[in-house]
Amino acid sequence: NIGPEVDLTAPGVGILSTVLGGYAPMDGTSMACPAATGAAARLLGSQAQQAILAMSRDSARSDAMAQVVLVAAAALGFGPTYEGHGVIP
């Protein structure tokens, strides 16, 4: 996907996923989304972000979480139309 709606970039090829009987590599945006979510969870679960996690579960907390993730994203050099803020390290 491209355009102003893109906020982050994540790997979407060769993502190891569960399938019947085990694991297999899968591709596509349906794999990029959980990869980005996992990276964001790892980032937000760090000791440095405990104050955000302790906030009330409301829009202020959601905004704070999004801000941490977007600021941490590293640009890949393709520009915002193609990568948003970049990839979560």
N, C-alpha and C positions, 0 to 999 in steps of 0.2 A: 504494500500500500504506500501511496505517496500523497503529499498534500499538507495543508496547514493543520489537519487533524492529528498528524503523527506527533506523539509526545516522546516516545522512546524507540530505540532499536534493540532487537534481541535476535540471537541466532535462531533460525527456523529450519535448518537443514541438519539432518543426522542427530536429532535429539532423541536420546534413549527414553523410551516410554514403556509402560506396561501393556502387554497384550495377553490374550488367552494363552496360558502355558508358560509365560515368562516375560521377556523383554525384547524389544525390537526398535531399530532406529526409525523415526518418522520425520516428515517434513511438513512445512506450511505455517501459516499464521496461527493455526490452532496449536502448534508446538512452540512458537515464539512467545505467545502469551504466558503459558506457565513458566517458561524459562525466565521471562522478565519478572513475573510475580515471585518466583523463588529467589532471584537476585535481590529484589526489593525487600523481601522478608528477611534475608540474611543481613542486609544493610540496616534495616530498622530494628533488628533484634540485637544489634551491638550495644555494648555498655553505654556508649556515647548517646544513644537515643532513648534511654530509659525514661526520661522526663516526658517525651512525646507519648510513649506507651502508657504512662500513668495518667494521661489526660482523660477527661470524660469522653465517651464515645459519641462525638458530635461532629459537625462540619469543621470546627476549628482544628480538631485532631486530624481529620482527613486532609485538610489543607496543609497542616504542618508535615504530615507524612509525605504528601506529594512534593512539597518543597524540598525536603531532604533528598528524595530520590532524584528529582530533576536537577538539583544542584550537583549531585554526585555523578551524574551521567557524563561520560567522556565523549566528546565529539570525534567522529571518525573521518571527517573531512569531506562529507558529501553535501553538507548544508541542511538547514532545517526542513526543507521540503521533503527530503529523502530520509532523514534520520531523527528529526525532532531535536531533542536535547542531546542525543547520543545513546550510548550503551551503558548500562549499569555495570560498574567494575566488579 
